[in-house]
Amino acid sequence: MPTSSVELVITSPPYPMVELWDDLFTELSPSVGDALSAGNGQVACEQMHAELDRVWDEVSRILVDGGIACINIGDATRSIDNSFQLFANHARIIQAFKSRDFTVLPDILWRKPTNRGTKFMGSGMVPPNAYVSHEHEYILIFRNGRVTRSFEPNASDRYQAAYFWEERNRWFSDVWTDIRGATQVGDDADARERTGAYPFEIPYRLIHMYSIYGDTVVDPFWGTGTTTLAAMVSGRNSIGSELRESYVDRFSDRIESVVELSETVARDRLVAHKEFVAQQRAESETPAYEAENYETQVVTKQERGMQLYTISDVAETADGYTVDHKPVRSIKTQDQSSV
């Protein structure tokens, strides 16, 4: 890819020291398997991160000045050589980006809900050898360089990409508790039941938080294309890189429902905003401004020109897909009322 050609990177890499990914890291670097066999967890972890570092070098190269990188990563807990310990993947990745002259921005703690009754580890009710249950991941956020992206004053493509005030308040919170994980995908595209793989809502939110219409979003650990689906629905360009051909093949099944997905997402956002406005009115706090493209009020001037899009057509090409979008003016809800 050309240098300085991408505005946003969103990815969830294989997590070092999570057993699911041992074979992949060993395939990339056989010394990883040797360190694991020898019970040397710290060496194995660093060698795994060395493989990720090669990707972070490319992320640094392709991002524009002021471009954003969002990395969804979980720490790992594991018994190595009869010693249970935590491997702080998020801290190692922060250091990797700092050493590449990225600015570290406030991160998001994604706390994944779980109802498992056996989630606690250790000695049960007897101190002191129990361990804290590990139920969160990090969304690390970095800016390439020291300055933000520049835009023309009142750039229409920026203001059309605005989000609702109440979405801002929820999305830019430092703790996300309202997103459940998806089924984790392991080697050979087998579905592994794990509590927290990368769901659509995460890249969708991040794309709207850190890019505008027409930007290019890259996922260097593409998997089955969740980031690309979110980019398509969001009116952004997308490029993905994936080692496993079997993962890529699964995307053709997912693309079949992307038109319907785009309509559902737009409808849900508009309905949720209407409900917010109704609640504000009930509390005698009706938002002060009229939206230009929708029959609703908005809280701030910056929201007035907000424009949602849905997908009108998808066509397969030799190296991917082209997507046509159309502006949303109103959408029929399930009870056939219009929003």
N, C-alpha and C positions, 0 to 999 in steps of 0.2 A: 504494500500500500504506500502511496505517496506520503512524504513527510508533511506534518502539519495539515492534515486533510480531514480530520475528524473532530467533532465538537464534544462528543460524549462517549465514554466507555462504561458499560454496565456489565458486570459479570459475577458469577459465583464459581470459583475454581474448585477443583478437587481439594479436599481439606487434608493437609499433611497430618499424619498419625491417626487418621480415621481408617480403621482396618479395611473398609470398603474399597479404598483407593490404593492399598499396598501394591497390588499387582501392577497397576498402571505406573506408579512411580518407579517400581523395580524395572519395568520394561524400559522406561526412559533412562534410568541410571541403575545398573545392576548392583552398584555399591550400596544402594538403599536396602536391598534384600539382605546383603551381607551384614549390614549394621543391625537390622532387625533380628536376624538369626543369632547374632552375638549378644543380643539384649542391650544394645547401646542406643537407647531411644533418642538422646540428644543429638547424636551424630546422624541418625536416620532422619530426624526432623529437619535438621539443617540442610541435608542433601536434598530432601524433598523441596524445601523452599528455594534451593538453588535452581531447581527446574522451573519454578514459578518466576524466579528473577529474570529468566530469559524473556518471559512474556512481558514483565513490567518494563524491561528495556524498550520493547516495541511500543508499548502503550505511551511511554514518554516521547518516542519519536513521532508517532502519528497524530497525537493530540495537538490542536491549535494552542497558542498561548492563551491562557485563561480557560482552556477546556477542562472538563470535569471527569474524574474517574470515580466510580462507585463500586466498591468491592464487598460483596456479601460473603462473609467468612465466619466459621465457627471455630472456637477452640476445641481441642481434643482431650478427652480423658481416657487413660489407658493404663493397663498393668504391663510393665516392661521389667523383665528380670525380677519378678515377684514384688515390684514396687508400683503402687498405684499413684499416678501423677497427672497433672494438667500440662498440656503443651499449648502455650499461648500464641496461637497462630496470628491473631489480630495484632499483637504487639510486634511480631516479626515483620508483618506486612507494612505496618506504619513506618518502621525503620527503613524498609526497602524503598518506600516512596519518598521519605525525607531525604535519603541519600541521592535521589534522582531529582532533587530540587523542586519537589512538589510542596505546595502549602497544605498542611493538614487542617481540614475543616471539622467542625463538630460532627460527631458520628451519631448513628441511630442504633439503639438497642432493640433488636427484634425479639420479643419474648413470645415464644410459640406455646399456645395453650396445649395442655395435655391432661388427660384424665387417668393416666396409667396408675394403678394402685401399687405397682412394683417399681416406681421410679427412683426410690431412695436406695443408696448403696452403702455398704459397710456393715456395722454391727447392730443395725436396727435401733432398739430403744436404749442401748447401753453405751454410755460415753467411754472413751473419747474417739473411737475409730470409725465413726460414720462419716460420710462425705456429702457435701452440699449437692443437691440435684441440679444438673446442668441443663437448663431449658431455654437458653437464649443464644442468639447469634448477633454478630455485628454487621452493620452496613457502614463501612468506612468510606469517607468522602474526601477526595483530594482535588486541589486545583493545580493545573500545570503552570508552574511559575508563580510569580508574586502579584500579578495584576489580573483583574477580572476582564472578561470579554467586553469589547466596546460595541455600541450600536448607534445608529443614527437617532437623533432625537425623535421621540414619538413613532418609532418604527412600527408599522402596522403588523408585520408578521410576529413581532414580539407581543403586542397587546392582544392580538387574536389568540395567542397561546396562553393567555392569562388563565388562572384557576380561580374558583370561587373562594371568598373570604373564609368560609367555614372549612373548606378543603385545606387551605393554607394552614389553619390552626391545627388540623389533625395531622397533615402530612409532615409539617415541619416540627412536630413534637420529637423529642429525643428518645422516646420509647413508643414502639408500635406493639400493641397487644391485640389488634383486631384482624390480623392476617394469619390464617392457618397455613401450615406447610402442605406441600404436595407429596406424592409418592416419589421417593428417591429412585433414580435410575442408576444401575450398576453396570459392570462389564457385560458385554454381549447383549445390551439392551434389556436385560432382565429387570423386572420391576421388583425393587427391594422395599419392604415395608419399613420405612423410617419416618420419624416424626419431624419433618421439617425441610424437605427439599424446596427449591426455589419456585414459588408460585407466581402466576401471571401478575398479580397485583403489585408485587415489588418492583419489577422493571417499569410497569405502567406508571406508577407514582413517580419514580425517579426520572423517567423521561419527561414528564410534565413539570417536574421541579427544576430540571437543570438543562432544558433545551427548548428550542422554538421550532415551529413548523419548517420542514425542509432540511433541518440538521441531519447529520449522519451519526448513527449510534452503532458502536462496534461491541461485539461480545466475543472475546478470544477463547472462551470456553463455552461454546455454543450449545452443546448438549442436543436436545431435541427442538431448540429454536424458540424458547419462551421469550427471550428478549426481542427477537425479530417479530414475533406475533404482536408484542406490545408496541413495537415501533410502527408496524403496519397500521394498527388500530389508531395510533396517535398521530399519523401523518408525518412520520419521519422516515428517512432512508436508513437502511440497516445492512451491516456486513457481519458475518459470523465465521468463525474458524473452529473446526472440530476434527479431532483425530479419528474418531470412530465412525466409519461409514454407516454402520447399522443405526446409529443415532440419527444421522442426517436423513436416512430413508424414512424414518418415522414422521418427519415434518410434513410429508405429502398428505398424511391422514389429518394432521392438525389444521392444515390450510383450508380444508374443505368447509370448515365452519367459521372462518375468519370474518366473512361478511356479516353473518348473524351475530358474532361476538362484538363487532364494532357497533352494531345497532343497540345491542343490550347494554354495553358500557355507556354509550351516550345517553340512552334513555334513563339508566339508573342515576347518572350524575344530575340530569335535569330534574328528575322526580325528587331526588334527595334535596336539591336546592329549593324546589317549590315547597317542600315540607319544612325546610329551615325558615323560609320567608313567612310561611303560615304561623310557625311558632313565634317568630319575632313579632308579628302583628298581634298575636294573642297576648303578648307581653308588652304591647304598646311601644314597640321598638322597630317599626317598619323601616327597612333599609331606605336610604335617602335617594338613590340613583336608579334610573331606568336603564335596563340592558338594551343595547341597540339592535340585537339580533333575536331576542326572545321576549315574550310578554311576561316579564318578571322584574322585580327590583333586585339590585345588588348593593352591597355595603359600601364599596369604594369606587372612585372614578376609574381606577385601573381595570376594573372588571367590565366596564360598559361595552367595550368592543370585543369581548370574548366570543369566539366562534368555534363550535365543535364540528367535527367532520366524521362521516362514516364512509366505509368502503363501498364503492359502486361496482368495481370489477377487479378481478385478479387474473393475470395471465402468466403462464409459465414460460420462461425463456431458457436459453442454453445454459446459463449460469445462475439462474435464480428465478425471480418473479418481478413483474411490474404490477403496481397497484394504482388504481384510480380512486380518487376520493370525491365526495360531494359534500357541500356544506349542509349542516343540519339546521332546518328552520323550525320544525316541530316534529314530535314523535308520538305515535299513538301508544298509550299505555294499555295494559291488559284489559282494563274496563272500557277501552276505546275513547277515553278522554284524551285531549291533545295537550302536550306540554311544549 
